[in-house]
Amino acid sequence: MSNPTLLGRRVLLIIGGGIAAYKSLELVRLIKKSGGEVMTLLTKAGAEFVTPMSLAALSGHSVRQDLFMPEDETAMGHIELSRWADLVVVAPATAGLIAKAANGMADDLASTTLLATDKKTLWAPAMNVRMWEHPAVQANVSKLKSFDGFHRGAFVGPDQGEMACGEFGFGRMAEPAAILDAIAAALSDSKPLAGRKAVITAGPTFEAIDPVRGLTNRSSGKQGYAVAAALAELGAEVTLVSGPVFLNPPAGVRRIPVEAATEMLAAVEGELKSSPVDIAVMSAAVADWRVDGVATGKIKKVPGGGPPALQLIENPDILAAVSKSGPSRPKLVIGFAAETSDLEANAKAKLSRKGCDWIVGNDVSQDVFGSDGNAVTLFTRDGSESWARQSKTDIANRLAQHIVEHFKANPQ
Ligand code: CTP
């Protein structure tokens, strides 16, 4: 592979202590040149070989060091950092870092981050040949390779050659260009939804009463935005039809801002008509009613006149409309059910009434609106699965993994 593109991809580079650390500077430069974004984490031993100043200048980001700095943790905590990345790269990967990760040890920033990440890790080992050949190191490497899922380790190198210590054999860190190719390869197979189109609704709707007032609800849009981010990260082309919220669109997601339910429906239908949609996730809290005859001017308070009588009419059901069979029906339609009681019965009733394929039921009597956490039950036509309270991001990633599994089983 030559000149791979890493456009829009994020790499977290962990630099261990070893003479090969000087090559990490060139690696940072190559990642940037390929269009990727890179954040660096320098271990205490790594800082003996390269300076945070050079890394910061090349990467354009401040360097995380193996000292728990409160200001760093406030800007982006190590858990957040490990999730921010599409891929974690350890170069040079020392025998110590490999041993810690293989055995689940977390006693410094690098090892904690390696344990906390839900992303694939690419290892570029660098050590003396006797160390590399030692059965303990080889056992740790095999262990890392055997881990399933996201955590499965990929390796690049070590190469054979003369080493800084004067010995000859396997142990030299792979050249930065080879590591760059391995990064591109590792990222390319982490896009299981590439080629799939997704349409997501999120947030509340706002139903105008007059030019200054309206009816809305407490939805923050956080769960829907997290689903959009998770699907985009897995390679889907995501359109997010969003009611008014205080959130930025996730990276790589196209957002269509709307206000009223009727506008949301029109935007969704426009998407379905423009090209076939594989995945529809209708997470918006759509107002069930809108005001009939929105006043064109501000409704004035007439002294002694009493409150105005608002006539409400029913809004279209977007989820039901999307679920209707026909040539433009998405392959997988997922709805949400916000309930304050009888979650299972109500969610199952919605599943069949609206004609969607899955329903994510959440109990909104708990702390859900605006919060970063959620607890849900996923109802499919075959059964249900409950997910204990966790972050909305984790819920979204879990849902995204189920979507990936669904398309693996039903590729058409
Ligand atoms: N929904 C929709 N359009 C509507 C109402 C709801 O697309 N006009 C979708 C929501 O996005 C969600 C699902 O339908 O995916 C269920 O929404 P919810 O508010 O829980 O249900 P309602 O149908 O409004 O029923 P109720 O308010 O009686 O619980």
Residues whose N, C-alpha, C, O or C-beta is under 5 A from the ligand:
A	BS01	CTP	M282 S283 A284 A285 V286 A287 D288 N315 P316 D317 I318 L319 G335 F336 A337 A338
